[in-house]
């Protein structure tokens, strides 16, 4: 486990359709991902058993959690409870950080 992460050195995973993921760090109980999403790119409705905390660094999201839709902008954060359907649509070129607990290693695009 690396204690320091240099952004430029972390491999970029092209998830397709304007979504780039970087796996920043993984500990025993959580992991941290960095996202870059092109304007209007989407992460469709999905669920997972992990809790998810995110922070919008740049741009924004239209975020739907369950039946509610929120508009997030730079500096906003979100918490998605485990097993609750949610989706993201980028508003402008968007950069965000996600933290998952417990560790999330599978993504729909990886299959």
Buried (B, 14 or more C-beta within 10 A) or exposed (E): EEEEEEEEEBEEBEBEEBBBBBBBBBEEEBBBBBBBBBEEBBBEEEEBEBBBBBBBBEBBBBBBBEEEEEEBEBEBEBEBEEEEEBBBBBBBEBBBBBBBBBEBEEBEEEE
